[in-house]
Amino acid sequence: YPLCAFGSLRRAASINAEYMGNIRGLKGDLGSPSQRHFPTTEYFAQNTSQEDIYDKCSRPVVDSVLKGYNGTIFCYGQTGAGKTFTMEGELAEDAMRGIIPRTFDHLFCEIAASPNKTFHAR
């Protein structure tokens, strides 16, 4: 699944080259720092809607979960970068809902639309 990045689209190329394209892997089980790369496939401007972020980054994970695969949505970044807003959003305004409420809506709508399937949550 894609590693999604947020920020200025004008700086996307330099961010990709300087940071995202050269993140080193973990030490430990992987031995010395590995040469693992995590290329970004998507950059979002600051005015990107919550719905667009969900559709590009989270919907594919939730769709896979509904097919029986494990899925993780992880938000990482600098303090004040907008992780909590991206994950939670503002519940009072539908367009501002974040990844978590959209995920629950997506899951329950799919379950309701599949009366001949059995779903188990652990």
C-alpha positions as CSV (number, residue, x, y, z in Angstrom):
1,Y,0.0,0.0,0.0
2,P,1.1,3.5,-0.6
3,L,3.0,5.6,1.9
4,C,1.2,8.9,1.7
5,A,2.8,12.2,2.4
6,F,1.3,15.6,3.2
7,G,2.7,19.0,2.5
8,S,3.6,21.4,-0.2
9,L,3.3,20.0,-3.7
10,R,6.0,22.4,-4.8
11,R,8.5,20.7,-2.5
12,A,7.3,17.1,-3.3
13,A,10.3,16.3,-5.5
14,S,12.9,17.6,-3.1
15,I,11.1,15.9,-0.1
16,N,11.0,12.7,-2.0
17,A,14.7,12.8,-2.9
18,E,15.9,14.1,0.5
19,Y,13.8,12.2,2.9
20,M,11.2,9.8,1.8
21,G,13.2,8.0,-0.8
22,N,16.1,7.4,1.6
23,I,14.6,6.3,4.9
24,R,16.8,3.7,6.4
25,G,15.4,0.4,7.7
26,L,15.4,-0.7,11.3
27,K,18.3,-2.2,13.2
28,G,18.0,-5.4,15.1
29,D,16.5,-8.4,13.2
30,L,17.4,-6.7,9.9
31,G,21.1,-6.5,10.9
32,S,23.0,-3.3,10.3
33,P,21.0,-0.4,8.8
34,S,19.5,-1.8,5.7
35,Q,19.1,0.0,2.4
36,R,15.3,-0.4,2.4
37,H,13.5,2.4,0.6
38,F,9.9,3.5,1.2
39,P,9.0,5.6,-1.9
40,T,5.9,7.7,-1.6
41,T,3.3,7.3,-4.2
42,E,1.1,10.2,-3.3
43,Y,1.6,13.8,-2.0
44,F,-1.3,15.9,-0.7
45,A,-1.5,19.7,-0.6
46,Q,-2.7,21.3,2.7
47,N,-6.1,22.0,1.2
48,T,-6.8,18.3,0.3
49,S,-10.2,17.1,1.6
50,Q,-10.6,14.5,4.3
51,E,-12.5,12.4,1.8
52,D,-9.7,12.5,-0.8
53,I,-7.2,11.4,1.9
54,Y,-9.4,8.6,3.0
55,D,-10.1,7.4,-0.6
56,K,-6.4,7.4,-1.6
57,C,-4.8,6.1,1.6
58,S,-7.3,4.2,3.7
59,R,-10.1,2.9,1.5
60,P,-7.8,0.3,-0.1
61,V,-6.7,-1.0,3.4
62,V,-10.4,-1.2,4.6
63,D,-11.4,-3.0,1.3
64,S,-8.7,-5.6,1.9
65,V,-9.8,-6.1,5.5
66,L,-13.3,-6.8,4.2
67,K,-11.8,-9.5,2.0
68,G,-10.2,-11.1,5.0
69,Y,-6.7,-9.6,5.1
70,N,-5.1,-7.9,8.0
71,G,-4.8,-4.1,7.6
72,T,-3.1,-1.3,9.5
73,I,-3.5,2.5,9.1
74,F,-0.7,4.3,10.8
75,C,-0.2,8.0,11.1
76,Y,3.3,9.2,11.8
77,G,4.9,12.7,11.8
78,Q,6.2,15.7,13.5
79,T,4.3,17.3,16.4
80,G,1.7,19.7,15.1
81,A,1.7,18.2,11.6
82,G,-2.0,17.2,11.7
83,K,-2.0,13.5,12.6
84,T,-4.9,13.7,15.0
85,F,-6.9,15.9,12.7
86,T,-6.3,13.5,9.8
87,M,-7.3,10.5,11.9
88,E,-10.2,12.0,13.8
89,G,-11.2,15.2,12.0
90,E,-14.3,17.1,13.2
91,L,-17.2,14.8,13.8
92,A,-19.8,17.7,13.8
93,E,-19.2,18.4,10.1
94,D,-19.6,15.5,7.7
95,A,-17.0,16.8,5.2
96,M,-14.4,17.2,8.0
97,R,-14.6,13.6,9.4
98,G,-11.2,11.9,9.5
99,I,-10.0,8.4,8.7
100,I,-11.4,6.7,11.9
101,P,-15.1,7.7,11.5
102,R,-14.9,7.2,7.7
103,T,-13.5,3.7,8.3
104,F,-16.3,2.8,10.7
105,D,-18.9,4.1,8.2
106,H,-17.3,2.2,5.4
107,L,-17.1,-1.1,7.4
108,F,-20.7,-0.9,8.6
109,C,-22.1,0.1,5.2
110,E,-20.3,-2.9,3.6
111,I,-21.5,-5.3,6.3
112,A,-25.1,-4.0,5.9
113,A,-24.9,-4.4,2.1
114,S,-23.7,-8.1,2.5
115,P,-26.6,-9.9,4.3
116,N,-25.4,-13.3,3.0
117,K,-21.9,-13.0,4.5
118,T,-20.8,-13.5,8.1
119,F,-18.2,-11.1,9.5
120,H,-16.1,-11.7,12.6
121,A,-14.2,-9.1,14.6
122,R,-11.5,-10.0,17.1
